[in-house]
Each structure stands twice: as C-alpha cells, then as structure tokens.
Amino acid sequence: MLNVTKLNVWFGHGRDRVDAVKSVDLTVEKGESFGLVGESGSGKSTILRAITGLAPHWSGAMVIDGSKIVGTSRDRVFFRKVQMVFQDPYASLHPRHTVDQVLSETLYLHGITDIESNILRLLDNVGLTARFRFRYPHQLSGGQRQRVAIARALAGRPDMLLLDEPTSALDVSVQAEILNLLTDLRNERHLTYIMVSHNLAVVAHMCDRVAVMRHGEIVELIKVDQLRLGHAHHPYVKELLESTYG
Amino acid sequence: MLSVKNLWVKFPTNKGLFDAVRGISFSLGRERLGIVGESGSGKSMTGRAILRLIRPPGFIMAEYVKFGEDNLIDLDESKMRSIRGRRISMVMQDPKFSLNPVMTIGAQIIEAYRQHNDVPKRVAYQKAIEMLDAVLIRDTERVLRAYPHEVSGGMGQRIMIAMMLIPNPDILIADEPTSALDVSVQKQVMSILDGLVTRRGMGLILISHDLNLVSQFCDRVLIMYAGRIVEVCDAGALHQARHPYTQGLLNSLPRLTEKTRHLSVLQRDPAWAQPDSVTS
C-alpha cells in the first residue's frame, strides 16, 4: 500500500536548518495498522505531512498503491485513497462552517453526486445522529468534533487513513470511544491505518507494528506482540516501555 | 500553607448562573496535591480561582482562600499582583498562548529574569542558559534565538516552567504542565518539579487529566466531577479508588499489557453530580 524509501524532510536553512526526518524507510501493507511513536520533534507527524504534501522540502521516494508521489501537490486520485485526521479537531474544522457544509463541500470535491444521503450515512458511520448536521464546531464537544473530522476523512471512501494523534486532545473516556470507533471502521471497511502518537499504550492498542522514532530516525521497528512482552532491543524503546508501565 | 473553604466559581449565562466550581474545600501543605478530572470538571477553574484569575463576567465566591496570613478573596488587586507570580506561580496549559509570539525566547526569559533581579543582560543571558539546561533543553543557544512558533509544544512548555520558577515561589500551580510532552520528557520535567518542591519546600498543585501521572508524582489526589470533589485519595492508592467515576476513568485507559479489541467506555451516572463535595 505504502512504500517509503530514504525519506528526508527538512525545514529552514543555514545554521537554523532542522532535519526533521532522516533517511526513513518504511512499508505499510494493505489492511495493516501501523504505528509511529516518538517524542515531540522526533519527526513522526512530519512523515504524515510529507506523504500528504504538507512538507515543503523532502527527498527520497514514496510510492502509494503503485503510483509514485512527487513534489508537494497531490491529485484527486491521491485524496480518494488517502485521508488524514488531525490532532486538534477544533483547529481542523472551519469555525464558521456547519457540519453539513464541511461534509457537503468535501463530498462535492470528491465528485460524489448524491450529497444528501451521503451526509446522513457519514454521520451515522461515526455515531452521530442527524440532529448534529446543522451545528457549528463550537456547538460540539471535542469527541463529537473528532467524529466529524473522521466523517470528513471517510467521505471519499479512502483506503488509507493517516491519524495524527487523533485522541491526544481528548479526555480518556472520550479517547476510548473514538479508538473503539476507529477499530470498528477499520474492520468494516478494511482500511489501512498509519497512526502517529506519543502514547505507546494507545498505539499498541490500535496497531500491529510500531516504528519508534527519535531525532528523525526510526530506531526500532517492532511487532506489538513483541512490545507487549517487553522484547525491545533499543535502549530508548526500553526506556519508553518503562515510562509507560510506570 | 493554603486553605480553601467553600469555593464557588460562577458564570452568568442567558440561562442563569452556571456553576463551574460548586463549593469545594481543601488544604495544601508543603506537599504535592493532584487535582484530576475531565475537561469541564472545574479543575482548571479551581487553579485559576486561587489566584483570582477568573475573567469577568465570571466571579468567585468563597468563605476563605487563606494563604499564610492573607485571605486572597479580600485582598485588593495591587496586593494580589504582588502574590501572583512571586509567591504563587502558575504554569498554564498551553505555551502557545503564554509566550509572546513576537519576541525571541531568549529575550523573554532575560526580561523576566531582570524583572526580579537587578543584573546586567550578560548575566541574565548566562542564567537563561542555565535555566534551559535545568529543564533539559538541548541546543540551548539555538532555542534562545528562536521565536515561540519555531520550537515544539513540548519545548515551549519547558520554557514556561523555567520562567515560572525564576522568582522562587512558595506554591506552584501547574495546570496540565506536561500534557504536551512525551512520556519520557514528561517524567524528566515532573522530576524537576518534584525536586524543586522537596528541595525548596514548595507546595505543588498539579492539575491534570492524566491519572497515572498524578498517581506517580503526587501525595494526595482530589478527583473532580461536575464542579465538585467526588473523591479524595492517597495518590499511591488511586487504583483502589471507590468512586465509580474514578474507576470508570481508570478502566477506559488502554493498557500495554492487555490485548483487547474494545476499550471499556465510561457510563456516566447523573447521580454523581448530586452529592456535596467530599472535603479533604
């Protein structure tokens, strides 16, 4: 599904140049749920941003579903395949657009014609009733907003969701609801997930394999089953395990 | 050191008064007190109310908020200003809104330091480097040259903590100080705070939604729900909490050691919001 080789991403220039991602290789199979874990600034979100064309400077090769990605512009075909859910649902939803506007615009952009029934279906998919349809983001709770953001991502029936810390702005009880929703959606639609999180327990709950990143590099690639048994090799991963176990 | 009796925080709305905090009482010694709850539980409002930082039209009512000899509820604004920051410091939730976006981080720290200490810039600059070292920031000189939007959220929060500790306060109120940080850094920052509390004999109020963090770094924990304290426990015994709300929160956390398909979801009971606050 996704093949990334020798990916480098950098920001700035001269003495203030920051190499956010350094020579990262990763492969995500169709239907897999893949996790990226690491501290802030480790480059995990930057990888997702590079895939979706939000990182201005990158080098290396990225192939999605057999087609090569170049530069920073992505075509409609790409967005029908890959969608992203961001960390802060308040910042990623337009404050003066109702749920209805958000979803109908997205459906329109994907070239879907039967907008009316699709909106109701999307709301239903993410566990919202029709009464949420004409609300503005500020009239929704954090969890409801994230459900809208997920509905928007699902609008074009993508194969792959890039989840950038989808629950870290939410309360733990709401986090549980959203993670359960994401689990169910993946099972129903055979979606491929790449999930970025700083929370090892969340990633372990959602993913099959995890890449642990530090300073822009993947330091260890590990199956979650191994991780649960505490079989990490890299000292940093061991340290992460320890802090998570408490 | 601090003693709060029957504290209310109210906001007028077009449907009448909304009570964000509803009659809570607690005291703080030279200890680490955790306040835990979900968003909207009133935990942040409690922290802000102590420093009288509730913006109008919101207002505070209390029998007293005693800090040493003073009742913070009655103090005039100028006396209050001499307490805020100097004797009771607060680290806020989001560094994005606490740092000045158009000043470099170095300039801000140096300015803050020189407010409290009459020293030349050069000395303050050295001090700024030391302080960033103390909150475990690598690459200090680059960070001092950077503007707030050029550092990560985690780094911004560590910078805030460094700045708040400059005047050596008696009490530090930390509102989600590490929720923007990663587990490994979280622990380091908490150990820094922890070290300061024990070494300087400070009192710490740690406001957080993170039950595990609070149980690791506090002595006592207040659990808030709908503006009230529903349970008080020793931090070490948090996992034996009795209240169904506390238990529900603990159960909704994913665990690394267990493999489950679905996480348990908290079923809220309207009755939880009814009884009076537990006092501590």
Boltz contact constraints between the chains, C-beta under 6 A:
constraints:
  - contact:
      token1: [A, 39]
      token2: [B, 182]
      max_distance: 6.0
  - contact:
      token1: [A, 39]
      token2: [B, 185]
      max_distance: 6.0
  - contact:
      token1: [A, 40]
      token2: [B, 152]
      max_distance: 6.0
  - contact:
      token1: [A, 40]
      token2: [B, 154]
      max_distance: 6.0
  - contact:
      token1: [A, 40]
      token2: [B, 182]
      max_distance: 6.0
  - contact:
      token1: [A, 41]
      token2: [B, 152]
      max_distance: 6.0
  - contact:
      token1: [A, 171]
      token2: [B, 38]
      max_distance: 6.0
  - contact:
      token1: [A, 171]
      token2: [B, 39]
      max_distance: 6.0
  - contact:
      token1: [A, 171]
      token2: [B, 209]
      max_distance: 6.0
  - contact:
      token1: [A, 172]
      token2: [B, 249]
      max_distance: 6.0
  - contact:
      token1: [A, 172]
      token2: [B, 252]
      max_distance: 6.0
  - contact:
      token1: [A, 172]
      token2: [B, 253]
      max_distance: 6.0
  - contact:
      token1: [A, 173]
      token2: [B, 252]
      max_distance: 6.0
  - contact:
      token1: [A, 173]
      token2: [B, 266]
      max_distance: 6.0
  - contact:
      token1: [A, 176]
      token2: [B, 252]
      max_distance: 6.0
  - contact:
      token1: [A, 176]
      token2: [B, 263]
      max_distance: 6.0
  - contact:
      token1: [A, 176]
      token2: [B, 265]
      max_distance: 6.0
  - contact:
      token1: [A, 177]
      token2: [B, 265]
      max_distance: 6.0
  - contact:
      token1: [A, 179]
      token2: [B, 263]
      max_distance: 6.0
  - contact:
      token1: [A, 180]
      token2: [B, 262]
      max_distance: 6.0
  - contact:
      token1: [A, 180]
      token2: [B, 263]
      max_distance: 6.0
  - contact:
      token1: [A, 198]
      token2: [B, 182]
      max_distance: 6.0
  - contact:
      token1: [A, 201]
      token2: [B, 254]
      max_distance: 6.0
  - contact:
      token1: [A, 201]
      token2: [B, 256]
      max_distance: 6.0
  - contact:
      token1: [A, 202]
      token2: [B, 254]
      max_distance: 6.0
  - contact:
      token1: [A, 204]
      token2: [B, 256]
      max_distance: 6.0
  - contact:
      token1: [A, 205]
      token2: [B, 254]
      max_distance: 6.0
  - contact:
      token1: [A, 239]
      token2: [B, 184]
      max_distance: 6.0
  - contact:
      token1: [A, 243]
      token2: [B, 183]
      max_distance: 6.0
  - contact:
      token1: [A, 243]
      token2: [B, 184]
      max_distance: 6.0
  - contact:
      token1: [A, 243]
      token2: [B, 187]
      max_distance: 6.0
  - contact:
      token1: [A, 244]
      token2: [B, 256]
      max_distance: 6.0
  - contact:
      token1: [A, 246]
      token2: [B, 212]
      max_distance: 6.0
